[in-house]
């Protein structure tokens, strides 16, 4: 199927086929699917694919509402050296 080669998470290069196979194999929640596939764990922190991952799980489990905590997105985190934090102590 051509449509299953669609990239869902551009940051981690996770495609729809991989997400569907993982979700069906492990009966994943959205959070577990994210952890198993790394979708939503890239540079953007899930801002582009979080809703798609949630909707994939909803379609496979036929649930409209869930008691689980929904996925959230976080701003990218960049490492900062102690020198930058401390003002350059030598």
N, C-alpha and C positions, 0 to 999 in steps of 0.2 A: 504494500500500500504506500503510495506516494505521500499521502498526508501525514503519515506517522514519522516521516523524517524531518518534520518541522522542529526547529530549535525553539525550545520553550525558555530555557535559561541561557542567555547569550554569554554571561560572564563565565559560567562553568561548562558551557557547551553541552548541555543536557537536552536531549531531544524527546519528543512526545513518546516515541516507541520505548525508550528506556524507562520513562516514568510509568507508562501503562504496564510494562512487564514487571517492574518492581512493585507497584501497587497491587497487582493481581497476585503475585507470588507471595507477598508477605501480609496481605490485607492491611495495608498501612493507613494510619491517620495522616493528616497533612504534615504534622511535625515529623513523624517517622519517615515519611517519604522524602522530606527535605534532608534529613540526616543520612538516609541511605543513598540518595542520589547526588547530594550537594547542590541541588537546585535551590536557588535563593541564598547561597552562602558565598557568592562572589563579591566582586568589587562594589556593586550597587546595593548589596545587602537585601535583595529581594524586592526592591521597588518595582522592577519590571515583570517579574514572574510569579510573585506571591499569590495573586488572585487566580492565575491560571492553574497553579498547583492545587489550590483549594478547590477549584471547580472540577478538576480531574478526579480528585478523591470523592467529591460529592456525587459525580455522575456514576462512578464505579460502585459506590455504596448505597446509592439511591436515597440519600438523606438530604433534606433541605436545611435542617437546623442540627446543630451538634452541641454537646455539652463540653467539648474540648476547647481549650484556649486557642483562638485562631492564630495563624502565623502573623508575625509582625515584621516590619522592615526596620532596619537600623542604618544610621548614617555610616559611611565608611570610616574605619578606624585606621589611623596611620601611626606608626611607631615614632616616639619622640625620645631623643637621647637625654640623659640626665644633665648633660652640659647645657642643652637648650632650656631645660626646666630651672636649673640652678644658677644661671647667669654666668657660666664659664669659670667655675672655681678650679684652680690649678693645683 
